[in-house]
Amino acid sequence: MFKSYHKILLSTALVVATSTAAFAAYDASRTYPNGKKVIDGGVAYLVKNGKTAVYLVNTKAHKTSFKLGRKPLKCEEDAWDIDVMYDGTGLPEGHGTPEEGSEVYEAKCVACHFDFGSGGSGYPALAKGNAYELHKTLKNQRLHPDDEGPVRVFGTYWPVASTLWWYIKTGMPHPAPLSLSDDEVYALVAYIVQLNELKVDGEELDDDTELNRENFLKIDMPNKDGFEPKIRKGPDTVRAYFDNPKNFGGNKKRCMKNCFEGKPVLARINGKGISDYLPPISTKKDLPKKKEAAAGGEGKKLYEAKCAVCHGTDAMGAPMVGDKKAWAAVLKKGLDKVIHNAIHGINGMPPKGGTNLPDEKIKEIVEYMISASK
């Protein structure tokens, strides 16, 4: 999210603070070279020749000879410059419909996020119904054991949709990030927008309604103003917000200790929340009774949590659970060999599937996968 500011603004999460005199001078002034105040938590750094870095202002470092790598080409820098900002900056041209997104989802996403984005086995839900109605649940407070809490999914909670586009493009599908085309990403976003029943330019998306760069910026997110400060309005709004301590503490000046005068008052969200529970709210805190082990037992649970991302589909090149023919071929090596390969790795599969489970748990997973593929 630094496309428009990367020449003069750098987050402390990306740049290590330095104690050089030049940097200390900028930090002490709490202003950037362009005259704007530093947002709380940030540090101002010296800019030299349009660039900002510890190395550029450390003249001693220039005398040291380094032979590690080379300066990246502009095309290589551009390949990394793929962020998408809250206002749509960086969003590429492209298009896709919910129907096309449904096909991509079934092929590359359903193994983790389940049917219709319902989520499960450790993977988040992408939708829970009409986002505008569910957005009201964000005012729910769990003051009692059985209170229903807020529903936080993409449609109800996220302030902007650009983050979804960017996240899918750079991080999904989990085993093959950056493998989706821009059109496939638009199609997936259109499908997820439809699942959340969000409106685009005042209308819900039909199966064949195209989502593109132009109408993408018209997606109406119900929680667009649900954060303090209003981050979607840009850095200047955040800067002004934190410049006034009354916005977040009630005091007239900044403080690190003894900030409250008197006792702090617990803030409660306006609204009564849910009160008509059926059955009535229970205040019992007994542990739930242990359920009998389901079919597949621990092996099934571990498979769904650790292995389904690759073995739940035939798109990953791994034998899919439930494919009798594929597992019959695998078992020709003998059960001991299959378990050995699962523990020590084989071909594209890392040892233990990339987990840190003990050998006996890997064996339970393998036994479940075999039993579910007969």
QUIJOFEN-V118193 format. One record per residue. N is the residue number from 1. RES is the residue in one small letter. SS is DSSP state (A for helix, B for strand, O for the rest). BURIAL is I if it has 16 or more other C-alpha atoms within 10 Angstrom, else O. D_CENTER is the distance of its C-alpha to the mean C-alpha in Angstrom with 1 decimal. Layout:
# QUIJOFEN-V118193
<<N & RES & SS & BURIAL & D_CENTER> <N & RES & SS & BURIAL & D_CENTER>>
This chain:
# QUIJOFEN-V118193
<<1 & m & O & O & 14.3> <2 & f & O & O & 17.7> <3 & k & O & O & 19.5> <4 & s & O & O & 22.2> <5 & y & O & O & 22.7> <6 & h & O & O & 22.3> <7 & k & O & O & 26.1> <8 & i & O & I & 26.6> <9 & l & O & I & 23.4> <10 & l & O & I & 21.4> <11 & s & O & O & 19.0> <12 & t & O & O & 20.2> <13 & a & O & O & 16.9> <14 & l & O & O & 18.1> <15 & v & O & O & 21.8> <16 & v & O & O & 24.0> <17 & a & O & I & 26.5> <18 & t & O & O & 30.1> <19 & s & O & O & 33.4> <20 & t & O & O & 35.5> <21 & a & A & O & 37.9> <22 & a & A & O & 36.4> <23 & f & A & I & 32.9> <24 & a & A & I & 34.4> <25 & a & A & O & 36.3> <26 & y & A & I & 33.3> <27 & d & A & I & 31.4> <28 & a & A & O & 34.5> <29 & s & A & O & 34.8> <30 & r & O & I & 31.2> <31 & t & B & I & 31.3> <32 & y & O & I & 29.9> <33 & p & O & O & 32.5> <34 & n & O & O & 32.1> <35 & g & O & O & 33.3> <36 & k & O & O & 30.2> <37 & k & B & I & 29.3> <38 & v & O & I & 26.5> <39 & i & O & I & 23.6> <40 & d & O & O & 23.6> <41 & g & O & O & 22.0> <42 & g & O & I & 22.7> <43 & v & O & I & 25.7> <44 & a & O & I & 27.9> <45 & y & O & I & 28.9> <46 & l & O & I & 31.9> <47 & v & O & I & 31.6> <48 & k & B & O & 34.1> <49 & n & O & O & 34.7> <50 & g & O & O & 31.5> <51 & k & B & O & 29.4> <52 & t & O & I & 28.0> <53 & a & O & I & 28.0> <54 & v & A & I & 29.9> <55 & y & A & O & 31.9> <56 & l & A & O & 33.3> <57 & v & A & I & 35.0> <58 & n & O & O & 36.1> <59 & t & A & O & 39.4> <60 & k & A & O & 40.2> <61 & a & A & O & 37.3> <62 & h & A & O & 38.8> <63 & k & O & O & 41.9> <64 & t & O & O & 40.0> <65 & s & O & O & 39.9> <66 & f & O & O & 36.6> <67 & k & O & O & 36.5> <68 & l & O & O & 32.9> <69 & g & O & O & 31.4> <70 & r & O & O & 32.1> <71 & k & O & O & 30.9> <72 & p & O & O & 28.2> <73 & l & O & O & 29.5> <74 & k & A & O & 28.3> <75 & c & A & O & 27.0> <76 & e & A & O & 24.9> <77 & e & A & O & 23.5> <78 & d & A & O & 22.9> <79 & a & A & O & 20.9> <80 & w & A & O & 18.4> <81 & d & O & O & 18.5> <82 & i & O & I & 16.0> <83 & d & O & I & 13.8> <84 & v & O & I & 13.9> <85 & m & O & I & 14.8> <86 & y & O & I & 15.0> <87 & d & O & O & 18.5> <88 & g & O & I & 17.9> <89 & t & O & O & 19.2> <90 & g & O & I & 18.3> <91 & l & O & I & 17.7> <92 & p & O & O & 20.1> <93 & e & O & O & 22.7> <94 & g & O & I & 22.2> <95 & h & B & I & 22.5> <96 & g & B & I & 21.8> <97 & t & B & I & 22.8> <98 & p & A & I & 21.3> <99 & e & A & I & 24.0> <100 & e & A & I & 22.9> <101 & g & A & I & 19.3> <102 & s & A & I & 20.5> <103 & e & A & O & 22.3> <104 & v & A & I & 19.4> <105 & y & A & I & 17.3> <106 & e & A & O & 20.3> <107 & a & A & O & 20.7> <108 & k & A & I & 17.3> <109 & c & O & I & 14.8> <110 & v & A & I & 17.1> <111 & a & A & I & 17.6> <112 & c & A & I & 14.3> <113 & h & A & I & 13.4> <114 & f & O & I & 17.2> <115 & d & A & O & 19.5> <116 & f & A & I & 18.4> <117 & g & A & I & 14.8> <118 & s & O & I & 16.2> <119 & g & O & I & 14.1> <120 & g & B & O & 15.9> <121 & s & O & O & 16.7> <122 & g & O & O & 13.7> <123 & y & B & O & 11.2> <124 & p & O & I & 9.6> <125 & a & O & I & 11.8> <126 & l & O & I & 11.1> <127 & a & O & I & 14.4> <128 & k & O & I & 17.3> <129 & g & O & I & 19.9> <130 & n & O & O & 21.0> <131 & a & A & I & 18.3> <132 & y & A & I & 21.2> <133 & e & A & O & 23.0> <134 & l & A & I & 20.1> <135 & h & A & I & 19.1> <136 & k & A & O & 22.4> <137 & t & A & I & 21.2> <138 & l & A & I & 19.1> <139 & k & A & I & 22.6> <140 & n & O & I & 23.2> <141 & q & O & I & 24.0> <142 & r & O & O & 24.5> <143 & l & O & O & 27.9> <144 & h & O & O & 29.4> <145 & p & O & O & 28.5> <146 & d & O & O & 28.1> <147 & d & O & I & 26.5> <148 & e & O & O & 23.7> <149 & g & O & O & 20.6> <150 & p & O & I & 18.2> <151 & v & O & I & 16.2> <152 & r & O & I & 12.6> <153 & v & O & I & 11.0> <154 & f & A & I & 9.8> <155 & g & A & I & 13.5> <156 & t & A & I & 14.8> <157 & y & A & I & 12.4> <158 & w & O & I & 10.5> <159 & p & O & I & 13.3> <160 & v & O & I & 12.9> <161 & a & O & I & 12.2> <162 & s & A & I & 12.1> <163 & t & A & I & 8.4> <164 & l & A & I & 8.1> <165 & w & A & I & 10.9> <166 & w & A & I & 9.7> <167 & y & A & I & 6.4> <168 & i & A & I & 8.9> <169 & k & A & I & 11.6> <170 & t & A & I & 10.5> <171 & g & A & O & 8.6> <172 & m & O & I & 10.2> <173 & p & O & I & 12.4> <174 & h & O & O & 11.6> <175 & p & O & O & 15.3> <176 & a & O & O & 15.8> <177 & p & O & O & 13.2> <178 & l & O & O & 14.9> <179 & s & O & O & 17.4> <180 & l & O & I & 16.9> <181 & s & O & O & 19.3> <182 & d & A & I & 18.5> <183 & d & A & I & 20.5> <184 & e & A & I & 18.5> <185 & v & A & I & 15.2> <186 & y & A & I & 17.2> <187 & a & A & I & 18.6> <188 & l & A & I & 15.4> <189 & v & A & I & 14.2> <190 & a & A & I & 17.7> <191 & y & A & I & 17.7> <192 & i & A & I & 14.6> <193 & v & A & I & 16.3> <194 & q & A & I & 19.5> <195 & l & A & I & 18.2> <196 & n & O & I & 17.2> <197 & e & O & I & 20.7> <198 & l & O & I & 19.5> <199 & k & B & I & 22.3> <200 & v & B & I & 22.5> <201 & d & O & O & 25.4> <202 & g & O & O & 26.7> <203 & e & B & O & 26.7> <204 & e & B & O & 24.6> <205 & l & O & I & 23.9> <206 & d & O & O & 26.5> <207 & d & O & O & 25.9> <208 & d & O & O & 27.5> <209 & t & O & O & 26.3> <210 & e & B & I & 24.8> <211 & l & B & I & 21.6> <212 & n & B & I & 22.1> <213 & r & A & O & 21.4> <214 & e & A & O & 24.1> <215 & n & A & O & 23.1> <216 & f & A & I & 19.3> <217 & l & O & I & 20.0> <218 & k & O & O & 21.8> <219 & i & B & I & 19.0> <220 & d & O & I & 19.8> <221 & m & O & I & 16.9> <222 & p & O & I & 18.7> <223 & n & O & I & 16.8> <224 & k & O & I & 17.2> <225 & d & O & O & 19.6> <226 & g & O & O & 18.2> <227 & f & O & O & 17.2> <228 & e & O & O & 19.7> <229 & p & O & I & 20.4> <230 & k & O & O & 19.7> <231 & i & A & I & 17.1> <232 & r & A & I & 17.2> <233 & k & A & O & 20.8> <234 & g & O & O & 20.3> <235 & p & A & O & 21.2> <236 & d & A & O & 24.8> <237 & t & A & O & 24.0> <238 & v & A & I & 21.9> <239 & r & A & I & 24.8> <240 & a & A & O & 27.3> <241 & y & A & I & 25.6> <242 & f & A & I & 25.5> <243 & d & O & I & 29.0> <244 & n & O & O & 30.3> <245 & p & A & O & 30.2> <246 & k & A & O & 31.3> <247 & n & A & O & 27.9> <248 & f & O & O & 26.4> <249 & g & O & O & 29.5> <250 & g & O & O & 32.6> <251 & n & O & O & 34.5> <252 & k & O & O & 36.2> <253 & k & O & O & 35.1> <254 & r & O & O & 32.3> <255 & c & O & O & 32.6> <256 & m & O & O & 31.2> <257 & k & O & O & 33.5> <258 & n & O & O & 35.9> <259 & c & O & O & 33.8> <260 & f & O & O & 34.8> <261 & e & O & O & 38.4> <262 & g & O & O & 39.2> <263 & k & O & O & 36.9> <264 & p & O & O & 33.3> <265 & v & O & O & 33.0> <266 & l & O & O & 30.2> <267 & a & O & O & 28.5> <268 & r & O & O & 28.0> <269 & i & O & O & 26.2> <270 & n & O & O & 28.9> <271 & g & O & O & 29.7> <272 & k & O & O & 31.1> <273 & g & O & I & 28.1> <274 & i & O & O & 29.2> <275 & s & O & O & 32.7> <276 & d & O & O & 34.3> <277 & y & O & O & 32.9> <278 & l & O & O & 34.6> <279 & p & O & O & 35.3> <280 & p & O & O & 35.7> <281 & i & O & O & 33.4> <282 & s & O & O & 34.2> <283 & t & O & O & 34.5> <284 & k & O & O & 35.1> <285 & k & O & O & 33.1> <286 & d & O & O & 34.5> <287 & l & O & O & 32.3> <288 & p & O & O & 31.8> <289 & k & O & O & 34.3> <290 & k & O & O & 33.2> <291 & k & O & O & 32.8> <292 & e & O & O & 34.6> <293 & a & O & O & 32.7> <294 & a & O & O & 31.4> <295 & a & O & O & 32.4> <296 & g & O & I & 30.8> <297 & g & A & O & 30.3> <298 & e & A & O & 28.1> <299 & g & A & I & 27.9> <300 & k & A & I & 26.2> <301 & k & A & I & 23.6> <302 & l & A & I & 22.9> <303 & y & A & I & 22.9> <304 & e & A & I & 20.3> <305 & a & A & O & 18.0> <306 & k & A & I & 18.7> <307 & c & A & I & 20.4> <308 & a & A & I & 19.8> <309 & v & A & I & 17.1> <310 & c & A & I & 20.1> <311 & h & A & I & 23.1> <312 & g & O & I & 22.0> <313 & t & O & I & 22.7> <314 & d & A & O & 25.4> <315 & a & A & O & 23.2> <316 & m & A & O & 22.3> <317 & g & O & O & 25.9> <318 & a & O & O & 26.1> <319 & p & O & I & 28.5> <320 & m & O & I & 26.9> <321 & v & O & I & 27.7> <322 & g & O & I & 30.4> <323 & d & O & I & 31.9> <324 & k & A & I & 35.4> <325 & k & A & O & 36.7> <326 & a & A & O & 33.9> <327 & w & A & I & 34.3> <328 & a & A & O & 38.0> <329 & a & A & O & 37.9> <330 & v & A & O & 35.7> <331 & l & A & O & 38.1> <332 & k & A & O & 41.0> <333 & k & A & O & 40.2> <334 & g & O & O & 40.8> <335 & l & A & O & 38.5> <336 & d & A & O & 39.0> <337 & k & A & O & 37.8> <338 & v & A & I & 34.7> <339 & i & A & I & 33.7> <340 & h & A & I & 34.6> <341 & n & A & I & 32.4> <342 & a & A & I & 29.5> <343 & i & A & I & 30.0> <344 & h & A & O & 30.9> <345 & g & O & I & 28.9> <346 & i & B & O & 30.3> <347 & n & O & O & 29.6> <348 & g & O & O & 25.9> <349 & m & B & I & 25.0> <350 & p & O & O & 24.5> <351 & p & A & O & 26.5> <352 & k & A & I & 25.4> <353 & g & A & I & 22.5> <354 & g & A & O & 20.7> <355 & t & O & O & 21.0> <356 & n & O & O & 23.2> <357 & l & O & O & 25.1> <358 & p & O & O & 28.8> <359 & d & A & O & 31.1> <360 & e & A & O & 32.3> <361 & k & A & I & 28.9> <362 & i & A & I & 28.4> <363 & k & A & I & 31.8> <364 & e & A & I & 30.9> <365 & i & A & I & 27.9> <366 & v & A & I & 30.3> <367 & e & A & I & 33.0> <368 & y & A & I & 30.7> <369 & m & A & I & 29.5> <370 & i & A & I & 33.2> <371 & s & A & O & 34.4> <372 & a & O & O & 31.9> <373 & s & O & I & 33.0> <374 & k & O & O & 36.8>>
